[in-house]
Amino acid sequence: MLLSVSEFLNTEFFQNTGRQWCWLAGVIVFVILFKRYISKFISLLLFRLVQRTDASELPEEFLRLILKPLQYLIVLETIYFGFKALNYPFDPENEVLKNYVLLIANGVYKFLFVLNVAWLVSRLGDFLVAVLNHRALKTEDPWDDQLVVFLKEIIRILIWIIAFLAVLGSVFAVNIYSIVAGAGIAGIAIAFAAQETLQNVFGSISISVSYTHLTLPTSDLV
């Protein structure tokens, strides 16, 4: 026997009514379909914060970098808060199963959330580097370009090291304070980033100094 619409909406499925499931499905579908427009609106609001700086000259770059991670973050948060608003869909008397399922669900959410935020912050770091590079191109000093490349590597490594530690602490309950105390985050980032970049920088300095020394007039060398 088929249920009428009103009966279906008032019937309980897994401790929640059909109306609650329909609202959840509707909101998730709406956000997925319009996530690009929602993320673009939020991105334009964020871009207003830097309109009076050199970043105002790179609006397309800002949108290109931030739209994709922001879209995934919006969908993730919609799904999380949508399911959190529902009643627990299993036997409420089975505390062991309830705690086990909630532990896994929260762990998966925290893992995806940390990765998504790290991706978003990494893209913001890339935009900062793009702004600095745009400013460096306006000067004749070649060292600006080298410093921008060096800064880009440090920012990326710092962000993903912090994300890795956040996953260890929030998902796997690892004591990250002992890890941070044993090896400073900044030291690790510089060690990885500077390995190749510093070689290029000092190599360029040596070549430049040698070239300047050879091209100076004899009277200037005396």
For each residue, the residues with C-beta under 8 A, 3 or more apart:
1:
2:
3: 7 8 11
4: 7 8
5: 8 9
6: 9 10
7: 3 4 10 11
8: 3 4 5 11 18
9: 5 6 17 18 19 22
10: 6 7 17 18 19
11: 3 7 8 17 18
12: 15 16 17 18
13: 16 17 18 21
14: 89 90
15: 12 86 87 88 89 90 92
16: 12 13 20 21 86 87 89
17: 9 10 11 12 13 20 21
18: 8 9 10 11 12 13 21 22
19: 9 10 22 23
20: 16 17 23 24 85 86 87
21: 13 16 17 18 24 25 86
22: 9 18 19 25 26
23: 19 20 26 27
24: 20 21 27 28 82 83 85 86
25: 21 22 28 29
26: 22 23 29 30
27: 23 24 30 31 78 82
28: 24 25 31 32 75 78 79 82
29: 25 26 32 33
30: 26 27 33 34
31: 27 28 34 35 38 74 75 78
32: 28 29 35 75
33: 29 30
34: 30 31 37 38
35: 31 32 38 39 71 74 75
36: 39 40 67 71
37: 34 40 41
38: 31 34 35 41 42 71 74
39: 35 36 42 43 66 67 70 71 74
40: 36 37 43 44 63 67
41: 37 38 44 45
42: 38 39 45 46 70 74
43: 39 40 46 47 62 63 66 67 70
44: 40 41 47 48 63
45: 41 42 48
46: 42 43 49 66
47: 43 44 50 51 55 59 62 63
48: 44 45 51
49: 46
50: 47 53 55 56
51: 47 48 55 56
52: 56
53: 50 56 131
54: 57 131 134 135
55: 47 50 51 58 62 127 131
56: 50 51 52 53 59
57: 54 134
58: 55 61 62 127 130 131 134
59: 47 56 62 63
60: 63 64
61: 58 64 65 127 130
62: 43 47 55 58 59 65 66 127
63: 40 43 44 47 59 60 66 67
64: 60 61 67
65: 61 62 123 124 126 127 130
66: 39 43 46 62 63 69 70 120 123 124 127
67: 36 39 40 43 63 64 70 71
68: 71 72 123
69: 66 72 73 116 119 120 123
70: 39 42 43 66 67 73 74 120
71: 35 36 38 39 67 68 74 75
72: 68 69 75 76 116 119
73: 69 70 76 77 116 117 120
74: 31 35 38 39 42 70 71 77 78
75: 28 31 32 35 71 72 78 79
76: 72 73 79 80 109 112 113 116
77: 73 74 80 81
78: 27 28 31 74 75 81 82
79: 28 75 76 82 83
80: 76 77 83 84 109 113
81: 77 78 84 85
82: 24 27 28 78 79 85 86
83: 24 79 80 86
84: 80 81
85: 20 24 81 82
86: 15 16 20 21 24 82 83 89
87: 15 16 20
88: 15 92 98
89: 14 15 16 86
90: 14 15 94 97 98 101
91: 94 97
92: 15 88 98
93:
94: 90 91 97 98
95: 98 99
96: 99 100
97: 90 91 94 100 101
98: 88 90 92 94 95 101 102
99: 95 96 102 103
100: 96 97 103 104
101: 90 97 98 104 105
102: 98 99 105 106
103: 99 100 106 107
104: 100 101 107 108
105: 101 102 108 109
106: 102 103 109 110
107: 103 104 110 111 171
108: 104 105 111 112
109: 76 80 105 106 112 113
110: 106 107 113 114 167 170 171
111: 107 108 114 115 167 171
112: 76 108 109 115 116
113: 76 80 109 110 116 117
114: 110 111 117 118 163 166 167 170 171
115: 111 112 118 119 163 167
116: 69 72 73 76 112 113 119 120
117: 73 113 114 120 121 163
118: 114 115 121 122 159 160 162 163 166
119: 69 72 115 116 122 123
120: 66 69 70 73 116 117 123 124
121: 117 118 124 125 159
122: 118 119 125 126 155 156 159 160
123: 65 66 68 69 119 120 126 127
124: 65 66 120 121 127 128
125: 121 122 128 129 152 155 156 159
126: 65 122 123 129 130 152 156
127: 55 58 61 62 65 66 123 124 130 131
128: 124 125 131 132 155
129: 125 126 132 133 148 151 152 155
130: 58 61 65 126 127 133 134
131: 53 54 55 58 127 128 134 135
132: 128 129 135 136 144 148 151
133: 129 130 136 137 145 148
134: 54 57 58 130 131 137 138
135: 54 131 132 138 139 144
136: 132 133 139 141 144 145 147 148
137: 133 134 145
138: 134 135
139: 135 136 144
140:
141: 136 144
142: 145 146 204
143: 146 147 201
144: 132 135 136 139 141 147 148
145: 133 136 137 142 148 149
146: 142 143 149 150 197 200 201 204
147: 136 143 144 150 151
148: 129 132 133 136 144 145 151 152
149: 145 146 152 153 197
150: 146 147 153 154 193 194 197 198 201
151: 129 132 147 148 154 155
152: 125 126 129 148 149 155 156
153: 149 150 156 157 192 193 194 197
154: 150 151 157 158 189 190 193
155: 122 125 128 129 151 152 158 159
156: 122 125 126 152 153 159 160 193
157: 153 154 160 161 188 189 192 193
158: 154 155 161 162 185 186 189
159: 118 121 122 125 155 156 162 163
160: 118 122 156 157 163 164
161: 157 158 164 165 185 188 189
162: 118 158 159 165 166 185
163: 114 115 117 118 159 160 166 167
164: 160 161 167 168
165: 161 162 168 169 176 179 180 185
166: 114 118 162 163 169 170 176
167: 110 111 114 115 163 164 170 171 172
168: 164 165 171 172 174 176 179
169: 165 166 172 173 174 175 176
170: 110 114 166 167 173
171: 107 110 111 114 167 168
172: 167 168 169
173: 169 170
174: 168 169 179
175: 169 178 179
176: 165 166 168 169 179 180
177: 180 181
178: 175 181 182
179: 165 168 174 175 176 182 183
180: 165 176 177 183 184 185
181: 177 178
182: 178 179
183: 179 180 187 188
184: 180 187 188
185: 158 161 162 165 180 188 189
186: 158 189 190
187: 183 184 190 191
188: 157 161 183 184 185 191 192
189: 154 157 158 161 185 186 192 193
190: 154 186 187 193 194
191: 187 188 194 195
192: 153 157 188 189 195
193: 150 153 154 156 157 189 190 197
194: 150 153 190 191 197 198
195: 191 192 198 199
196: 199 200
197: 146 149 150 153 193 194 200 201
198: 150 194 195 201 202
199: 195 196 202 203
200: 146 196 197 203 204
201: 143 146 150 197 198 204 205
202: 198 199 205 206
203: 199 200 206 207
204: 142 146 200 201 207 208
205: 201 202 208 209
206: 202 203 209 210
207: 203 204 210 211
208: 204 205 211 212
209: 205 206 212 213
210: 206 207 213 214
211: 207 208 214 215
212: 208 209 215 216
213: 209 210 216 221
214: 210 211
215: 211 212
216: 212 213 220 221
217: 220 221
218: 221 222
219: 222
220: 216 217
221: 213 216 217 218
222: 218 219
